[in-house]
Amino acid sequence: MSASVSRPDAGGHFGPYGGKFVPETLIHALEELEREYERAKGDAEFQRDLDETLRDFAGRPTPVIEAKRFSEAAGCRVFLKREDLLHTGAHKINNTIGQCLLTKRMGKPRVIAETGAGQHGVATAAAAARFGLECVVYMGSEDARRQKLNVERMRLLGAEVREVEAGSRTLKDAVNEALRDWVTRVRDTHYILGSVLGPHPFPVMVRDFHRVIGIEARAQFDALAGGLPDVLVACVGGGSNAIGLFHAFLGDASVRKVGVEAAGHGIASGKHAARVPEHSVGVLHGTRTLILQDEHGMVRETHSVSAGLDYPALGPEHAWLNDQGLAEYSHASDDEALAAFEALSRLEGILPALESSHALAWTLREGRKLGPNARVLVNLSGRGDKDVAEVLRVTGRG
Amino acid sequence: MNPSRLEAAFAAHRGRTGLIPFVTAGYPSLDATLEMLRAFDRAGALAVEVGIPFSDPIADGPDIQRASEWALRERVGTEDVLHTIERFRAGSELPVEVMTYANPVVRMGAAAFAARAKAAGVDGVIISDLPPEESAETWKAFDDAGVDTITLVAPTTDEDRVPDLLRRCRGFVYCLARTGVTGQGAGYSGSIPDRVALIRTHTALPVAVGFGIASGDDARKLSGVADAVIVGAAFIRRITENPAQGAVERVESFARELTGALAG
């Protein structure tokens, strides 16, 4: 099976990356989570509950469509995996449903989450409501300003949103605060981490909950166009939607896998969230991976127009895939992402999330080099309704 | 081999519960930190713990977070902290541990960090987010340099894990009084005397208790239970009252209050 290409050791290490770098207080909870997840994987009832909820509550499967007018603009054949059609508007719900089901199995009444763009927070709030769990979401106050609509959605779904004023007031600081909550209330609380980040078993577990993206896409692409795509493209913050798409194709060397990081105002400006170009190894939020840091090992502030990509650490499995040459990583700037946002909206009638717009931007930039016969499958990881106000603001129309 | 400074200090305090105060280096300035270390020595502390400021201190509550942010704004780096300890060491034999997170150590390189710390007169190191199963080379680097690695035992640590933690422990054992972050009363505690007794069945090392100990009364309750109490955020709050004036005096006075409570 293709997933065996990238399997961590028993401690959750992908080569030099990953692991479990947490305060001692959390070790018990991580071990409990790992045991419960292993049991759940082999439990037919859990799998049935998961599949049913993904189908009836979240709306799986999501289709793959060919984007013909966008293809003309890009100069290659572009296909879209429509994760934007899922309930709550992004792929994030695949994971939050899985983790809420696990929380119920562990008998914990309370879940917490961090959120950047708000998509993971909304997806957590929705799943928590569905399963009757108390829910607290931590969000940087700068992100809360950029994503006001999602803050209100979370509150309507019954979650308490706690704005975080520390540091850069973005996703990194929200994760810090969520970890502090968890280390305090670990006995009655599960932390629903929202990406393929953090200590083991989160990177593996969150990946597994998103593998459905690639499994569906592989069969759908074959039915629609025949065979395999030439290129997979996905945006990478922590990297959950990308790993979810890539994983079903890891055994296929002929399929290029491109992760697109946020170049913000450009790599040279220092105001970006692209970790791969500097390739600096560090430990942040429980995992060893590529991070943006200064010479003293202090984590740097990042910038992206997209709150969901505005984060200094890359998922550890992506760092490993990069080093092994099993996937490649590029980047797109704020301006390129905004242009792609407008292009998809006008040409296909779909408002893409600013995160996903980075993957579209790469396709617009590189499509002509790939040529008109190249078949590129882009993971449209989320919809852009949440971004309308921010797009108008940064383009001077708001 | 001569006993380490930590061993000698615990031996000298045998039968009494000692005080280990914590301050964040560079809050409000490195010179003030140096003066505070000297004040702790005068006040009869058993050892001192110096926090290396880090950008993402997930185990720390608001008091120490803000102290770290202050120090980082003043551009206090790991090397500056070690240099301050070196200045202190020139005039004192009080044991010094540094508390840090994994990333500043990884960034400098564990061997370089350990060697530099040893040369500066650091006796022990606590790495908040480094469990014994991670990064064997880091633990070995401190052993090789002769810097004690102090491991933490949490209220949530399973009993069958305690021996694994103690195998990696040097100097003394840090028993967490509660779950949660530094300086906060929230979190789960359980019976501290029972935890300390459990630890003692597995080790002859001294046991210090910390997290959430904020007053002379809190300290007194642990007198005769632990070999030392660690007090951090409560000192930071004494500085925060007015960082520009009288911070060293307030810190010294609080240290004397605590040593008095422990002696009484």
Interface residues (C-beta under 8 A of the other chain):
Chain A: G11 G19 K20 F21 V22 P23 E24 T25 L26 I27 H28 A29 E31 A166 G167 K172 N176 L179 R180 V183 T184 R185 V186 R187 V281 G282 V283 L284 H285 G286 R288 I291 Q293 E295 H296 G297 M298 V299
Chain B: F54 S55 D56 P57 I58 A59 G61 Q65 E69 L72 G77 T78 Y101 A102 N103 P104 V105 V106 R107 M108 S128 D129 L130 P131 E133 E134 S135 T151 L152 V153 A154 P155 T156 T157 D158 R161 L165 L176 T179 G180 V181 Q184 A186 G187 Y188
